[in-house]
Amino acid sequence: MTSPVAEIEIVLAKFIAGLTIPLLILGLTGSYAIVLGIYGEPDWGPIYSGFLGLLLLAAALTAIGLLVSGLTSNQIVAAVVAMGTGILLWMIDTLGYLLPDPFDAIITHLSLVAHFTPFATGALFLSDVGFFLTIVLAGLFLSVRALARR
């Protein structure tokens, strides 16, 4: 905090560092798609959209983890809360189906699974991309504000 670096630079550097492992994993997994393209004729739509969906999902979860890390002073608490938040957002659509009519749609629209599933089937909706980008941008913005508060 004593170096002449802006809060946004710290947050973006931490965000990019947090995304390196998922990007590395997706890059290595891309070799399977290359081999599949050499020896077969796959439908590239689900492959491209699946990789994009996984990248956006990883970015959203990284931004959530970064925000929680900025709000807490303990690393263990940050890890547990970030993982719990990610799992809650992953499974919240199951809870949404149990609620009455106006609340089920609201809760289901917060689900990561509901917005990730179209990517896995090859469908690319701007609303789903916007959902993940909104989570990423909101998480980064709030992380900068949490860091500036310290």
C-alpha positions in Angstrom: 0.0 0.0 0.0 3.0 2.3 0.3 4.1 2.0 -3.4 2.8 4.5 -5.9 0.4 2.1 -7.5 -3.3 2.9 -7.9 -5.9 0.7 -6.4 -7.3 -0.3 -9.8 -3.9 -1.5 -10.9 -3.6 -3.7 -7.8 -7.1 -5.2 -8.3 -6.6 -5.8 -12.0 -3.2 -7.4 -11.4 -4.7 -9.7 -8.8 -7.6 -10.5 -11.1 -5.3 -11.4 -14.0 -3.2 -13.5 -11.7 -6.2 -15.3 -10.4 -7.3 -16.1 -14.0 -3.9 -17.5 -15.1 -4.6 -21.0 -13.8 -8.1 -21.3 -15.4 -6.7 -19.8 -18.6 -3.8 -22.3 -18.6 -6.3 -25.2 -18.0 -8.5 -24.0 -20.8 -5.5 -23.6 -23.1 -4.3 -27.1 -22.4 -7.8 -28.5 -22.9 -7.9 -26.7 -26.2 -5.5 -29.4 -27.5 -8.3 -31.9 -27.3 -10.4 -29.7 -29.6 -7.4 -29.5 -32.0 -7.0 -33.3 -32.1 -10.7 -33.7 -32.5 -10.6 -31.3 -35.4 -7.8 -33.2 -37.1 -9.3 -36.6 -36.8 -13.0 -35.7 -37.0 -15.5 -33.2 -38.1 -16.9 -31.7 -34.8 -19.6 -29.1 -34.5 -17.5 -26.2 -33.5 -20.3 -24.1 -32.1 -20.6 -25.9 -28.8 -16.8 -26.1 -28.5 -16.3 -22.4 -29.0 -19.2 -21.3 -26.8 -18.3 -23.9 -24.1 -14.8 -22.4 -23.9 -16.2 -18.9 -23.8 -18.7 -19.9 -21.1 -16.0 -21.5 -19.0 -13.8 -18.4 -19.3 -16.6 -16.1 -18.3 -17.6 -18.4 -15.4 -14.0 -18.5 -14.2 -13.7 -14.7 -14.5 -17.0 -14.2 -12.5 -15.9 -16.6 -9.7 -12.5 -14.9 -9.6 -14.1 -11.5 -9.3 -16.3 -12.7 -6.5 -13.3 -14.2 -4.7 -11.4 -10.9 -5.2 -14.3 -8.9 -3.7 -14.6 -11.2 -0.7 -10.8 -11.1 -0.3 -10.9 -7.3 -0.2 -13.7 -7.2 2.4 -12.1 -9.6 4.9 -8.8 -9.4 6.6 -8.3 -13.2 7.0 -7.4 -15.4 4.1 -9.1 -18.4 5.4 -12.3 -16.6 6.0 -12.1 -15.1 2.5 -11.6 -18.5 0.9 -14.5 -20.1 2.8 -16.9 -17.2 2.1 -15.8 -17.0 -1.6 -16.3 -20.7 -2.1 -19.6 -20.6 -0.2 -20.8 -17.7 -2.4 -19.8 -19.5 -5.5 -21.5 -22.7 -4.5 -24.6 -20.8 -3.5 -24.8 -19.0 -6.8 -24.2 -22.4 -8.6 -27.0 -24.2 -6.7 -29.5 -21.3 -6.2 -31.7 -22.4 -9.1 -32.6 -25.5 -7.1 -33.9 -23.3 -4.4 -35.7 -21.1 -6.9 -37.9 -23.9 -8.1 -39.2 -24.3 -4.5 -40.4 -20.7 -4.1 -43.7 -19.2 -5.2 -44.3 -17.6 -8.5 -42.7 -14.1 -8.5 -39.7 -15.2 -6.5 -38.7 -18.3 -8.4 -37.9 -16.3 -11.6 -35.8 -13.8 -9.6 -33.8 -16.4 -7.8 -33.3 -18.5 -10.9 -32.0 -15.5 -12.9 -29.2 -15.2 -10.3 -28.0 -18.8 -10.9 -24.7 -19.4 -12.5 -25.9 -22.7 -13.9 -28.9 -21.1 -15.6 -26.6 -18.7 -17.5 -23.8 -21.2 -18.2 -26.0 -24.0 -19.6 -26.7 -22.3 -22.9 -22.9 -22.0 -23.5 -22.5 -25.8 -23.1 -25.2 -26.5 -25.7 -23.7 -24.1 -28.2 -26.1 -21.3 -27.8 -24.7 -17.8 -27.3 -27.0 -15.3 -25.8 -26.0 -11.8 -25.1 -28.0 -11.8 -21.9 -25.8 -14.6 -20.5 -22.6 -12.9 -21.6 -23.9 -9.7 -20.1 -24.7 -11.5 -16.8 -21.2 -12.8 -16.4 -19.6 -9.5 -17.5 -21.8 -7.6 -15.0 -20.6 -9.9 -12.2 -17.0 -9.4 -13.3 -17.3 -5.6 -13.6 -19.3 -5.2 -10.4 -16.9 -7.4 -8.5 -13.8 -5.5 -9.8 -15.4 -2.1 -9.1 -16.4 -3.1 -5.5 -13.0 -4.6 -5.0 -11.4 -1.3 -5.9 -13.8 0.5 -3.5 -13.0 -2.0 -0.7 -9.3 -1.5 -1.2 -9.6 2.3 -1.3 -11.5 2.1 2.0 -8.5 0.6 3.8 
